Amino acid sequence: MKSTLKRTWAEIDLSALSYNYKRIREHIGDKVKFLGVVKADAYGHGAVMISEKLQSLGADYLAVSSIDEAMELRYNGITMPILILGHTPREQVDRLICFNITQAVTCEAKAIEYSEEAVKYGGTLKVHIKVDTGMSRLGYICEGDYFEHGVDGIVDACNMPGLDAEGIFTHFAVADEDGEEAEEYTQHQFKLFCDVVNAVEDKLGRKFTLRHCANTGATADLPDTYLDMVRPGLLLYGYGEFAQKLGLKPVMTMKTTISTIKIYPEGTKISYGGLYTTDKKTRIGVIPYGYADGFLRCLSNRYSVMTSDGAAMVRGRICMDMCMIDLTDKPGVGVGDEVEIFGPSNPIEKMAEIADTIPYEIVCAVSKRVHRVYLWDGKVIHSEVMLRM
């Protein structure tokens, strides 16, 4: 849906996405396939537009979290392979087959359900087997004494009627962490995964088409883990230290405008709870960006946005729909002027550090009422807001 409201908006630079894709392709080499992770609405960037661009660029696979996310892409013309990383109810298996969607199989119970439903439907469900090598979340447990049992369970799943086990994968828990301990843990996970794959393939008498485990950190730093395909998530969108190391570009810039400006005397309390009190005559601007838009409330009185005259500190508590910024030393900034919340001049990594979180949380928190504006070579090619009217 289009909106004419210039309130708060996210500029999504598809040229930057294209640059990042090509740079990562260059980094991994032409023998490794590329899976673009577009779950959670492509980390808030808009899954349909991002997937369209990745499909046109020649990506090999996409990954989503649920069948609803997969169907959104199919209904909007995305024809390339899609892997669902999360749970799909057994009653939806016919739709997976009908729309050619690949499903992760994470345990014996799911394998049996999917097999039974595929046979009942009279089709074949393409699956990727998930191995739990140390994330302790989803997947066949194969650590230590569970190795043989896990391998046998995977072999059984691959041989079940109605299932086509195209791939096998695992997920690294600390590949994006620094330090020797994290490196050793990742190498342990990788070795265990390779041991499992080799054992399963020996028992099956055939090779998997796709073996994959390299997430953002591993894609950037651990070429030995690439195997058949990599799965860059946040790396693709140009945030974090690994993106900086590869010279990638941030895809999203969050902007707003100044709604009003007021002058307050010394001793005035600003916003809920009186968290901030002016210590002199203070020029306060109000911007329509609050926690309902994705501005984390923990950043109250701690974060600064970027104006044309430099950084302006947030004063007082962040409200649901707005917050206040200090413009006392910026007389040239007026009502209607643009403010960069995060972007090239105000890196999202700074916001994440202050909030004691990761850039993932910040971009995923961008709410549906924030207008998405898509750019190519600096020109607007599409815009939308997710509210229904």
Helices and strands as residue ranges (DSSP letters): E 8-13, H 14-28, E 33-37, H 39-43, H 47-57, E 61-64, H 67-75, E 82-84, G 90-92, H 93-98, E 102-105, H 108-121, E 125-132, E 140-141, G 144-146, H 147-158, E 163-169, H 180-204, E 210-214, H 216-221, G 223-225, E 229-230, G 234-237, H 240-245, E 252-257, E 260-264, E 269-270, G 272-274, E 276-277, E 282-287, G 297-299, E 304-307, E 310-315, E 323-326, E 338-342, H 348-355, H 359-364, E 371-376, E 379-384
